[in-house]
Amino acid sequence: MVEQAGCEWCARWNKEIGDIYPLSAEGRFAPLKRVDLRAIPADLELSRRVVFTPTFIVVEDGREIGRIEGYPGEHFFWPVLEKLLIEQTSFQPPVPGSS
């Protein structure tokens, strides 16, 4: 997650998703690492420059394989994240009702 101080949408994500993200199947599959917009690691191979915060970048072997730019709410975030992970990784969402 690329974020910056004073970002109201980052704060909203933190309030609505932050605590439950690591408990979700998506969060266990793609653990969150927070990075400041002005301190993106030089060895991270991005497909393009990050402009907006928050930006959620899915990384494999140090290379970006997908991203979500912005956060308009939890009803947008979860399905878009799931679709991104299914299409770009080996992520398989849990089947509802299974344990």
C-alpha positions as CSV (number, residue, x, y, z in Angstrom):
1,M,0.0,0.0,0.0
2,V,1.5,3.3,-1.1
3,E,0.3,6.0,1.2
4,Q,1.2,9.5,2.4
5,A,0.6,11.6,5.4
6,G,-2.7,13.6,5.3
7,C,-4.3,11.3,2.7
8,E,-8.0,11.2,3.7
9,W,-8.6,8.1,1.5
10,C,-5.7,6.2,3.2
11,A,-7.3,7.1,6.6
12,R,-10.6,5.8,5.4
13,W,-9.1,2.6,4.2
14,N,-7.3,2.2,7.6
15,K,-10.6,2.7,9.4
16,E,-12.8,0.5,7.2
17,I,-10.4,-2.3,6.1
18,G,-7.1,-1.9,8.0
19,D,-7.9,-4.1,11.0
20,I,-9.7,-6.9,9.1
21,Y,-7.4,-7.1,6.0
22,P,-4.8,-9.4,7.6
23,L,-7.6,-11.7,8.8
24,S,-9.0,-12.1,5.3
25,A,-8.1,-14.7,2.7
26,E,-6.8,-12.0,0.5
27,G,-4.7,-10.5,3.3
28,R,-3.2,-13.9,4.2
29,F,-2.4,-14.5,0.5
30,A,-1.1,-10.9,-0.1
31,P,0.2,-9.5,3.1
32,L,0.2,-5.7,3.3
33,K,3.4,-3.7,3.3
34,R,3.0,0.0,3.8
35,V,5.3,2.3,1.8
36,D,5.4,6.1,1.8
37,L,4.8,7.8,-1.6
38,R,8.1,9.6,-1.3
39,A,10.1,6.5,-0.2
40,I,9.2,3.8,-2.7
41,P,12.0,1.2,-2.7
42,A,14.3,1.7,-5.7
43,D,14.5,-2.0,-6.3
44,L,10.7,-2.3,-6.7
45,E,10.0,-2.8,-10.4
46,L,6.8,-0.8,-11.1
47,S,4.8,-0.7,-14.4
48,R,4.4,3.0,-14.0
49,R,4.9,5.8,-11.5
50,V,2.6,5.9,-8.5
51,V,0.6,9.2,-8.5
52,F,-2.4,8.6,-6.3
53,T,-2.7,7.4,-2.7
54,P,-3.6,5.0,-1.6
55,T,-2.3,2.7,-4.4
56,F,-2.3,-1.0,-3.7
57,I,0.4,-2.8,-5.7
58,V,0.5,-6.6,-6.0
59,V,4.1,-7.6,-6.2
60,E,5.8,-10.9,-7.1
61,D,9.5,-11.4,-7.1
62,G,10.0,-7.6,-6.7
63,R,7.9,-6.8,-9.8
64,E,4.5,-5.2,-10.0
65,I,1.9,-7.6,-11.4
66,G,-1.2,-5.5,-10.7
67,R,-2.5,-2.4,-8.9
68,I,-5.6,-0.7,-7.5
69,E,-5.4,3.0,-7.5
70,G,-7.5,4.9,-5.0
71,Y,-10.1,3.7,-2.4
72,P,-13.7,4.7,-3.0
73,G,-15.0,2.4,-0.3
74,E,-15.0,-1.2,1.0
75,H,-17.7,-2.3,-1.4
76,F,-15.4,-1.5,-4.3
77,F,-12.1,-2.6,-2.7
78,W,-12.9,-6.2,-1.9
79,P,-14.3,-7.4,-5.3
80,V,-11.6,-5.5,-7.2
81,L,-8.9,-7.0,-5.1
82,E,-10.3,-10.5,-5.4
83,K,-10.5,-10.1,-9.2
84,L,-7.0,-8.8,-9.4
85,L,-5.6,-11.6,-7.3
86,I,-7.5,-14.3,-9.2
87,E,-6.4,-13.0,-12.6
88,Q,-2.7,-12.3,-11.7
89,T,-1.8,-14.9,-9.1
90,S,-2.6,-18.4,-7.9
91,F,-5.1,-17.0,-5.4
92,Q,-8.3,-19.1,-5.0
93,P,-11.0,-17.4,-2.9
94,P,-12.6,-19.6,-0.2
95,V,-15.9,-21.3,-1.1
96,P,-18.7,-19.8,0.9
97,G,-19.9,-22.3,3.6
98,S,-16.7,-24.4,3.5
99,S,-14.2,-24.5,6.3
